């Protein structure tokens, strides 16, 4: 009985330890094409490298790789901040959705961690600048 209870507690604890990316959605007065160009321009101006760019679908992903300094708990690790931007248009309403996530690079794998302050600021800057 103690073994089953211990296993149940372990599963519940692991289930609560998931990392959620930061997400923000904002309506915009721009048309979908102009909103997409604005978001892509802002992301590249903040040193994010665009990948998977598809203006037709209104989606792009951009990454920023860096190594935190000595004042960070993750000093010396290779880190990646990623922005996923989706511009949707339904009728006359256009929305910009930006999802920001952060991860530490471990060889070929990216281990997700809590969203960094920088990726949250970048996501907010995109939606605020392109509304």
C-alpha positions in Angstrom: 0.0 0.0 0.0 2.8 2.4 0.9 4.5 1.6 -2.5 1.3 2.5 -4.4 0.8 5.7 -2.4 4.4 6.7 -3.0 4.1 6.1 -6.8 0.9 8.1 -6.8 2.6 11.1 -5.1 5.6 10.9 -7.5 3.3 11.0 -10.5 1.3 13.9 -9.1 4.6 15.8 -8.4 6.0 15.2 -11.8 2.7 16.3 -13.4 2.9 19.7 -11.6 6.4 20.3 -12.7 5.6 21.2 -16.4 6.9 24.4 -17.9 4.4 26.5 -19.8 5.5 29.0 -22.5 4.5 32.6 -22.3 1.6 33.5 -24.7 0.1 36.8 -25.6 -2.7 37.6 -28.1 -3.5 41.1 -29.3 -6.0 42.4 -31.9 -4.4 44.7 -34.5 -5.8 47.4 -36.7 -3.3 46.4 -39.5 -4.1 44.0 -42.2 -2.6 40.5 -41.9 0.3 41.2 -44.4 1.3 44.4 -42.7 1.0 42.9 -39.2 3.2 39.9 -40.3 5.8 42.3 -41.8 5.8 44.4 -38.6 6.2 41.4 -36.3 9.0 39.9 -38.4 10.8 43.3 -38.5 10.6 43.7 -34.7 11.8 40.2 -34.1 14.8 40.5 -36.4 15.7 43.9 -34.9 16.0 42.2 -31.5 18.6 39.7 -32.8 16.2 36.8 -33.3 16.9 34.7 -36.3 13.8 33.9 -38.3 13.1 30.3 -39.3 10.1 28.5 -40.8 8.8 31.8 -42.3 5.5 31.5 -44.2 3.8 34.7 -45.0 0.9 32.8 -46.7 0.1 31.0 -43.4 0.9 34.0 -41.2 3.5 32.0 -39.2 7.1 32.3 -38.4 9.5 31.1 -35.7 12.5 33.0 -34.6 15.3 32.0 -32.2 18.0 33.8 -30.2 20.9 31.8 -28.9 23.1 33.2 -26.1 25.2 32.4 -23.0 24.2 34.1 -19.7 26.8 35.9 -17.8 28.3 35.2 -14.4 25.4 36.8 -12.5 22.9 34.2 -13.8 22.2 30.8 -12.2 22.6 29.4 -15.7 26.1 30.9 -16.2 28.1 29.2 -19.0 25.1 27.2 -20.5 24.0 27.6 -24.0 20.5 29.0 -24.0 17.8 29.5 -26.6 14.9 31.9 -26.6 12.2 31.1 -29.2 9.3 33.2 -30.5 6.5 31.6 -32.5 4.3 34.3 -34.2 1.0 33.6 -35.7 -1.0 36.3 -37.5 -4.7 35.3 -38.1 -7.4 37.2 -39.9 -11.1 36.3 -39.5 -13.4 38.6 -41.4 -12.2 42.1 -40.6 -10.5 41.2 -37.3 -6.7 40.5 -37.4 -4.9 39.1 -34.3 -1.3 38.6 -33.5 -0.4 35.7 -31.2 3.2 35.5 -29.9 4.4 32.5 -27.9 7.7 32.8 -26.2 9.7 29.9 -24.7 13.2 29.4 -23.3 15.4 26.4 -23.1 18.8 25.2 -22.2 20.8 23.3 -24.8 21.9 19.9 -23.8 23.7 18.4 -26.8 21.1 17.8 -29.5 18.2 18.3 -27.1 16.6 21.5 -25.9 15.3 21.3 -22.3 12.5 23.8 -21.7 12.8 26.1 -18.7 10.6 29.0 -17.5 10.3 31.8 -20.1 13.1 34.3 -19.7 12.5 37.9 -18.9 13.9 38.8 -22.3 11.6 36.5 -24.3 8.6 37.9 -22.4 9.7 41.4 -23.1 10.2 40.5 -26.8 6.7 39.0 -27.1 5.1 42.0 -25.5 7.1 44.4 -27.7 5.9 42.7 -30.9 2.2 42.8 -30.0 2.4 46.4 -28.6 4.4 47.7 -31.6 2.2 46.0 -34.2 -1.3 46.7 -32.9 
